């Protein structure tokens, strides 16, 4: 194991990291380092405004419960309903390579189809 330096973390973060670490089969140190690496990547690719919104949201005490709910059948159903209710237009793949636009009132319009493979012509003999 590499030598490190001690760092003081809040008790709440330690408890949460231990819980997640157990599920992810990581040590407490590995979990905290994983989150630190993710944070470094996120900061490099998002805007300052988005960072402020993420930071504000991260202090929500119910966030862990909301994320856990999102990974359940009920959570996925709730998300699908929200997407249906909030979006006038959705897209679905009806068969491989065919994309259909679907409006809230049930109208469908094909918007993309996979190109057909050209037929090979056999030479007349």
C-alpha distance (Angstrom), angle and dihedral (degrees) to the residues before:
residue distance angle dihedral
X1 . . .
X2 3.80 . .
X3 3.77 119.0 .
X4 3.78 112.9 -103.8
X5 3.75 140.6 177.0
X6 3.78 126.0 -111.6
X7 3.81 116.7 -102.3
X8 3.80 127.7 -168.5
X9 3.81 113.8 -129.6
X10 3.78 130.2 179.7
X11 3.78 116.4 -97.3
X12 3.82 90.7 -121.9
X13 3.82 91.3 55.3
X14 3.81 91.3 47.0
X15 3.81 92.5 50.9
X16 3.80 92.2 47.5
X17 3.83 92.6 45.1
X18 3.82 91.4 50.1
X19 3.80 91.0 51.4
X20 3.80 93.3 49.1
X21 3.81 92.4 41.3
X22 3.80 90.9 56.4
X23 3.81 91.2 53.3
X24 3.82 93.2 44.2
X25 3.82 92.7 45.6
X26 3.81 92.3 -120.0
X27 3.76 132.9 128.4
X28 3.79 118.3 -110.5
X29 3.81 89.5 -104.6
X30 3.80 92.5 48.9
X31 3.82 90.7 50.4
X32 3.80 94.1 50.7
X33 3.82 91.0 45.6
X34 3.81 89.5 49.0
X35 3.81 91.0 53.6
X36 3.81 90.5 46.0
X37 3.82 91.6 53.4
X38 3.81 90.9 48.2
X39 3.79 90.3 49.7
X40 3.79 90.9 51.1
X41 3.81 91.7 52.1
X42 3.81 93.5 45.1
X43 3.81 92.4 50.6
X44 3.79 89.9 52.5
X45 3.81 95.1 54.7
X46 3.81 109.3 34.6
X47 3.79 133.3 71.3
X48 3.79 124.0 -102.6
X49 3.82 90.4 -111.5
X50 3.79 92.1 53.1
X51 3.81 89.1 47.6
X52 3.81 90.6 53.8
X53 3.80 91.3 50.4
X54 3.81 91.8 48.6
X55 3.78 92.0 49.0
X56 3.79 91.9 48.9
X57 3.80 90.7 49.1
X58 3.81 93.1 46.9
X59 3.80 90.3 66.9
X60 3.79 91.8 61.5
X61 3.79 105.9 115.7
X62 3.81 89.9 -151.3
X63 3.81 94.5 55.4
X64 3.81 95.3 95.6
X65 3.81 90.6 50.9
X66 3.82 91.6 46.8
X67 3.80 91.4 51.2
X68 3.80 91.3 47.9
X69 3.83 89.9 49.8
X70 3.82 90.8 50.3
X71 3.81 88.6 61.2
X72 3.82 94.0 58.7
X73 3.80 131.5 84.8
X74 3.82 90.0 -109.8
X75 3.80 90.4 49.3
X76 3.79 92.9 50.4
X77 3.83 90.1 47.9
X78 3.80 90.8 50.4
X79 3.82 90.7 49.3
X80 3.81 91.8 49.3
X81 3.81 90.5 50.4
X82 3.80 91.4 49.0
X83 3.81 91.0 50.1
X84 3.81 91.2 48.9
X85 3.82 92.6 46.8
X86 3.81 96.6 44.8
X87 3.80 100.8 42.0
X88 3.78 124.1 68.9
X89 3.78 91.3 -161.3
X90 3.80 131.5 37.3
X91 3.77 132.3 176.8
X92 3.76 131.1 -139.6
X93 3.76 138.0 175.8
X94 3.79 108.3 -120.9
X95 3.78 95.1 -177.3
X96 3.79 132.3 -8.0
X97 3.78 109.0 -57.8
X98 3.82 96.2 5.4
X99 3.81 119.0 109.0
X100 3.80 119.8 -169.1
X101 3.82 127.6 -166.5
X102 3.81 111.0 -137.5
X103 3.82 121.4 -163.2
X104 3.78 124.7 -153.3
X105 3.81 90.4 -105.5
X106 3.83 90.4 57.7
X107 3.81 100.1 -103.0
X108 3.80 114.8 146.3
X109 3.77 129.9 -155.6
X110 3.79 125.2 -179.8
X111 3.79 107.9 -129.5
X112 3.80 103.5 170.5
X113 3.75 136.1 23.0
X114 3.75 128.7 -177.4
X115 3.78 110.9 -109.8
X116 3.75 113.6 -99.8
X117 3.73 117.2 -116.1
X118 3.79 110.2 -110.9
X119 3.76 115.0 -109.8
X120 3.74 115.1 -113.9
X121 3.71 113.2 -123.1
X122 3.72 117.0 -140.1
X123 3.72 115.7 -136.9
X124 3.77 115.7 -114.7
X125 3.75 111.6 -116.6
